[in-house]
Amino acid sequence: MNDGNILKLIQQRKSARVPFDPRRPVGKRELKQIMEAARWTPTAHNMQNFEVIVIDDAKLLQRLGEVESRVSGEFLRENFQQLSFSRKELLQKKVGILGTNFPPSWRDPAKLEEVVRESAQQHLSQTINGSPTLLIVVYDSRKRAPASKGDVLGLLSLGCLMENMWLVAQSLGIGFQVMSVFSGELVERSVKRLLGIPEHMKIAYAIRLGYPIRKQTSYLRVRRDMAGVVHHNQYEARDLG
């Protein structure tokens, strides 16, 4: 693959927010390629501070789907701050998310606390949404990168892991969606108990893998201009063409 193809793959990468076909599993060959990309993740101090649990047993997926979760007030409040309420606004900001992707009550700051109080328990099956394969990324909370306060470098390494796997999945035509709900305290506790994950191992995130059963509706994707991202030699020097 040449440099142009790699850049094109990066630009095409997106989160698959549609149901996956539960009857079409991810093949072992493709899964091994994604895991090989994971194995070669660059990590701080070569810590290799992660392990990946691959789940493709239908009965186990069903049991995971029965785990209950609840919408987080912290998520709702901080999510609201990232919203744009029109395509025009999002195109101007060039960061964040279009508010119409969320229920109307999530777009009204006066109703956020009410949503938290009155929201019913949901099941992970709604998030898993038919995925025939899940990846659960865990890391050892007892370790950290040297001289890295809060293990920032170790957490950055987990981001590198995500991108490695995502790009390979994208190249194979496999849908990929990160599920941060698995790292929530109550969900994490239930999932760890179900999968026998040791107490010192923390769930960083989970990933849906699979083949969409319908085409995803196109949505506005925005990025800042090069001049808003890159500085040349000095901060605020933006003459890089």
BELZILIN-V794192 format. One record per pair of residues at least 24 apart in sequence whose C-alpha atoms are under 10 Angstrom apart, sorted by the first residue. I is the first residue (numbers start at 1). J is the second residue. D is the distance in Angstrom with one decimal. If there is no record, write none. Layout:
# BELZILIN-V794192
i->(I/I)
j->(J/J)
d->(D/D)
This chain:
# BELZILIN-V794192
i->(6/6/9/9/9/9/10/10/10/10/10/12/12/12/13/13/13/13/13/13/13/13/13/14/14/14/14/14/14/14/15/15/15/15/15/15/15/15/16/16/16/16/16/16/16/16/16/16/16/16/17/17/17/17/17/17/17/17/17/17/18/18/18/18/18/18/18/18/18/18/18/18/18/18/18/19/19/19/19/19/19/19/19/19/19/19/19/19/19/19/20/20/20/20/20/20/20/20/20/20/20/20/20/20/20/20/21/21/21/21/21/21/21/21/21/22/22/22/22/22/22/22/22/22/22/22/23/23/23/23/23/23/24/24/24/24/24/24/24/24/25/25/25/25/25/25/25/26/26/26/26/26/26/26/26/26/27/27/30/30/30/30/30/31/31/31/31/31/31/31/33/33/33/33/34/34/34/34/34/34/34/34/35/35/35/35/35/36/36/36/37/37/37/37/37/37/37/37/37/38/38/38/38/38/38/38/38/38/39/39/39/40/40/40/40/41/41/41/41/41/41/41/41/41/42/42/42/42/42/42/42/43/43/43/43/43/43/43/43/43/43/44/44/44/44/44/44/44/44/44/44/44/44/45/45/45/45/45/45/46/46/46/47/47/47/47/47/47/48/48/48/48/48/49/49/49/49/49/49/49/49/49/49/49/49/50/50/50/50/50/50/50/50/50/50/50/50/50/51/51/51/51/51/51/51/51/52/52/52/52/52/52/52/52/53/53/53/53/53/53/53/53/54/54/54/54/54/54/54/55/55/55/55/55/55/56/56/56/56/56/56/57/57/57/58/58/58/60/60/61/61/61/61/61/61/61/61/62/62/62/62/63/63/63/63/64/64/64/64/64/64/64/64/64/65/65/65/65/65/65/65/65/65/66/66/66/66/66/67/67/67/67/67/67/67/67/67/67/67/67/68/68/68/68/68/68/68/68/68/69/69/69/69/69/69/69/69/69/69/69/69/69/70/70/70/70/70/70/70/70/70/70/70/71/71/71/71/71/71/71/71/71/72/72/72/72/72/72/72/72/73/73/73/73/73/73/74/74/74/76/76/76/76/76/76/76/76/77/77/77/77/77/79/79/80/80/80/80/80/81/81/83/87/87/90/90/90/90/91/91/91/91/91/92/92/93/93/93/94/94/94/94/94/94/95/95/95/95/96/96/96/97/97/97/97/98/98/98/101/123/124/124/124/124/127/127/127/127/127/128/128/128/128/128/128/129/130/130/130/130/130/130/131/131/131/131/131/131/131/131/131/132/132/132/132/133/133/133/133/134/134/134/134/134/134/134/134/134/135/135/135/135/135/135/135/136/136/136/136/136/136/136/136/136/136/136/137/137/137/137/137/137/137/137/137/137/137/138/138/138/138/138/138/138/138/138/139/139/139/139/139/140/140/140/140/140/140/141/141/141/141/141/142/142/142/143/155/158/158/159/162/162/162/165/166/166/169/169/173/173/173/174/174/174/174/174/175/175/175/175/175/175/176/176/176/176/176/176/177/177/177/177/177/178/178/178/178/178/179/179/179/179/179/180/180/180/180/181/181/182/182)
j->(167/171/167/168/170/171/163/166/167/170/171/167/170/171/163/166/167/168/169/170/171/175/176/166/167/170/175/176/177/221/166/170/175/176/177/178/208/216/174/175/176/177/178/208/209/210/211/212/215/216/127/129/175/176/177/178/208/212/216/217/127/128/129/130/131/175/176/177/211/212/213/214/215/216/217/126/127/128/129/130/131/175/208/210/211/212/213/214/215/216/128/129/130/131/132/133/174/175/176/208/209/210/211/212/213/214/129/130/131/132/210/211/212/213/214/56/58/129/130/131/132/133/210/211/212/213/58/130/131/132/210/211/130/131/132/133/210/211/212/213/56/131/132/133/209/210/211/56/131/132/133/174/175/209/210/211/133/210/168/169/172/173/174/133/165/168/169/172/174/209/165/168/169/172/164/165/166/167/168/169/170/172/135/161/164/165/168/164/165/168/161/162/163/164/165/166/167/168/169/158/160/161/162/163/164/165/166/168/161/164/165/160/161/164/165/157/158/159/160/161/162/163/164/165/156/157/158/159/160/161/164/145/153/154/155/156/157/158/159/160/161/144/145/146/148/151/152/153/154/155/156/157/158/144/145/146/153/154/157/145/154/157/143/144/145/146/154/157/139/154/157/158/161/138/139/140/141/143/144/145/154/155/157/158/161/137/138/139/140/154/155/157/158/161/201/202/203/204/135/136/137/138/139/140/201/203/134/135/136/137/138/139/203/206/134/135/136/137/138/195/197/206/133/134/135/136/137/206/207/132/133/134/135/136/195/131/132/133/134/135/209/132/133/134/131/132/133/194/195/124/125/128/130/131/132/133/134/124/125/128/130/124/125/191/194/123/124/125/128/187/190/191/194/195/122/123/124/125/126/127/128/129/130/122/123/124/125/126/121/122/123/124/125/182/186/187/188/190/191/194/120/121/122/123/124/125/186/187/190/120/121/122/123/124/181/182/184/185/186/187/188/190/116/119/120/121/122/123/124/181/184/186/187/115/116/117/118/119/120/121/122/181/112/113/115/116/117/119/181/184/112/113/114/115/116/117/112/113/116/105/106/107/109/112/113/115/116/106/107/109/112/113/106/107/106/107/108/109/112/107/109/107/219/220/220/221/222/223/220/221/222/223/224/222/224/222/223/224/221/222/223/224/225/228/221/222/223/224/221/222/223/219/220/221/222/219/220/221/219/187/179/181/182/187/177/179/181/182/208/177/179/206/207/208/209/208/208/209/210/211/212/213/175/176/177/207/208/209/210/211/212/208/209/210/211/207/208/209/210/176/177/178/179/206/207/208/209/210/178/179/205/206/207/208/209/178/179/182/183/191/203/204/205/206/207/208/161/162/182/183/201/202/203/204/205/206/207/183/197/200/201/202/203/204/205/206/200/201/202/203/204/198/199/200/201/202/203/199/200/201/202/203/200/201/202/200/204/204/205/204/205/206/207/207/207/209/209/210/210/211/212/208/209/210/211/212/207/208/209/210/211/212/207/208/209/210/211/212/206/207/208/209/210/205/206/207/208/209/204/205/206/207/208/204/205/206/207/205/206/206/207)
d->(8.9/9.5/6.9/9.1/7.2/7.0/9.4/9.4/6.9/8.8/9.7/9.3/8.0/9.6/9.6/7.6/6.8/9.9/9.2/6.2/8.9/9.7/9.1/8.8/9.6/8.2/8.7/7.8/8.3/9.2/9.1/9.8/7.5/5.9/5.0/7.5/9.8/9.7/9.1/5.4/5.5/5.3/8.9/8.6/9.0/9.2/9.2/7.7/9.5/7.2/9.2/9.0/8.7/8.4/6.7/9.5/9.5/8.8/7.2/9.3/9.9/10.0/7.7/9.3/9.8/8.9/10.0/9.3/9.3/6.2/7.6/7.2/7.8/6.1/8.8/9.5/9.2/8.2/5.1/5.8/7.2/9.7/9.9/8.8/8.3/5.8/6.2/7.5/9.6/9.2/8.7/6.5/5.0/5.0/7.4/9.6/9.9/7.9/9.9/8.7/8.0/5.5/5.2/4.3/5.5/8.2/8.9/6.0/6.6/7.1/6.9/5.8/6.0/5.3/9.0/10.0/8.7/8.7/4.9/5.6/4.8/8.6/7.9/8.5/9.5/9.1/9.9/8.7/9.1/7.2/9.8/9.5/9.9/9.0/7.0/9.7/7.4/7.0/9.5/9.6/7.9/8.4/5.4/6.9/8.9/6.7/8.0/8.6/9.5/7.2/6.8/7.9/9.9/7.3/6.0/7.9/9.9/9.7/8.9/8.0/7.3/9.9/8.8/9.4/9.8/9.7/8.6/9.9/9.8/9.4/8.7/7.3/8.5/9.2/8.0/5.3/8.0/8.7/5.8/6.4/9.9/9.2/9.9/9.9/9.3/7.2/9.3/9.3/8.5/9.4/8.0/9.6/9.3/5.6/5.7/9.1/8.9/7.0/9.6/9.8/8.8/5.6/7.9/8.9/6.1/5.8/9.5/9.5/8.3/9.2/9.4/9.9/8.4/8.2/9.9/7.6/8.6/9.4/6.2/5.3/8.8/8.9/6.5/8.8/9.7/6.6/9.2/9.8/6.6/7.6/9.1/9.1/8.0/7.1/9.2/7.9/4.7/7.7/9.4/7.5/8.2/9.1/6.2/8.5/9.6/9.7/9.5/5.9/6.0/9.0/8.0/6.2/9.7/9.7/6.6/7.6/8.9/8.9/9.8/9.1/9.8/9.4/8.9/8.4/7.2/9.7/7.9/8.8/9.2/8.9/8.2/9.2/9.6/8.5/5.7/6.6/9.2/7.9/8.3/9.0/7.0/9.0/7.8/7.9/10.0/6.7/5.6/4.5/7.1/9.3/9.9/8.8/7.2/8.5/9.3/9.6/9.7/9.0/9.9/8.3/5.9/5.4/6.3/8.8/9.3/9.8/9.8/6.3/5.6/4.6/6.3/8.9/9.8/9.2/8.0/5.6/5.0/6.4/7.8/9.0/9.6/9.2/7.1/6.0/4.8/6.6/9.0/9.9/9.7/8.3/5.6/5.1/6.3/7.9/9.7/8.9/5.9/4.6/6.6/8.9/9.8/8.1/8.0/9.6/9.8/7.3/8.8/8.8/9.0/9.7/8.5/8.6/9.2/8.6/7.8/8.1/8.1/9.3/7.5/9.6/9.6/9.4/9.0/9.5/8.3/8.7/6.7/7.4/8.8/9.7/8.7/7.0/7.8/9.2/9.7/6.0/4.5/3.8/7.5/8.2/6.9/8.9/9.6/8.9/5.5/6.2/6.5/9.5/9.8/8.4/5.5/5.7/8.0/10.0/9.4/6.9/9.7/6.8/7.5/9.5/9.9/6.1/5.5/4.5/6.3/9.0/8.3/6.9/8.6/9.0/5.8/5.2/5.9/6.8/7.9/9.0/8.5/9.7/7.2/6.1/9.8/9.9/8.2/7.2/7.0/5.1/6.0/8.4/9.8/9.2/9.5/9.0/9.0/8.3/6.5/9.5/10.0/7.0/8.5/8.1/8.2/9.1/10.0/9.9/9.4/6.7/10.0/9.7/9.5/8.9/7.3/6.8/9.5/8.2/5.6/8.9/9.8/9.8/9.4/10.0/6.7/9.0/8.9/6.6/8.7/8.8/8.3/8.7/9.7/7.6/7.0/8.7/8.7/9.2/7.2/6.5/8.2/7.3/9.0/9.7/9.4/8.0/9.9/7.5/8.4/9.1/7.5/9.9/8.5/8.9/6.7/8.8/9.3/9.4/9.4/8.6/9.0/8.1/8.6/5.1/5.3/5.2/8.2/10.0/9.1/6.4/6.4/6.9/9.5/8.2/9.3/9.9/8.7/8.6/8.8/8.8/7.8/9.3/9.2/9.9/9.9/8.5/8.7/8.8/9.9/7.6/8.6/10.0/8.9/9.4/8.4/9.8/8.9/6.6/9.4/8.6/9.0/9.7/8.5/9.7/9.3/9.5/9.3/9.7/9.9/9.4/5.9/6.1/5.6/8.0/8.8/8.1/7.0/6.1/8.7/8.4/6.4/5.3/6.5/9.7/9.8/9.9/9.9/6.9/5.6/5.0/6.0/8.7/9.3/9.8/8.5/5.5/5.0/6.7/7.6/9.8/9.3/8.3/9.8/9.7/7.1/7.8/6.2/4.3/6.4/9.1/9.1/9.0/9.7/9.7/9.8/8.5/5.9/5.6/5.6/5.9/8.2/9.5/8.7/9.8/6.1/5.3/4.4/5.5/7.5/8.8/8.4/5.4/5.4/6.6/6.9/9.4/9.3/6.0/4.6/6.3/9.1/9.2/5.7/5.9/6.2/9.5/6.7/8.2/9.7/9.7/8.7/7.7/9.3/9.6/9.2/9.8/8.9/9.8/9.4/9.7/8.2/9.4/9.1/7.9/9.9/9.8/6.6/5.6/5.7/8.3/9.8/7.6/5.5/5.1/5.5/6.5/6.6/5.6/5.0/7.0/8.8/9.6/8.4/5.5/5.1/7.0/9.3/6.8/5.9/4.5/6.5/9.2/9.6/6.0/5.1/5.7/7.3/7.7/5.1/6.6/8.6/7.4/8.1/6.1/9.4)
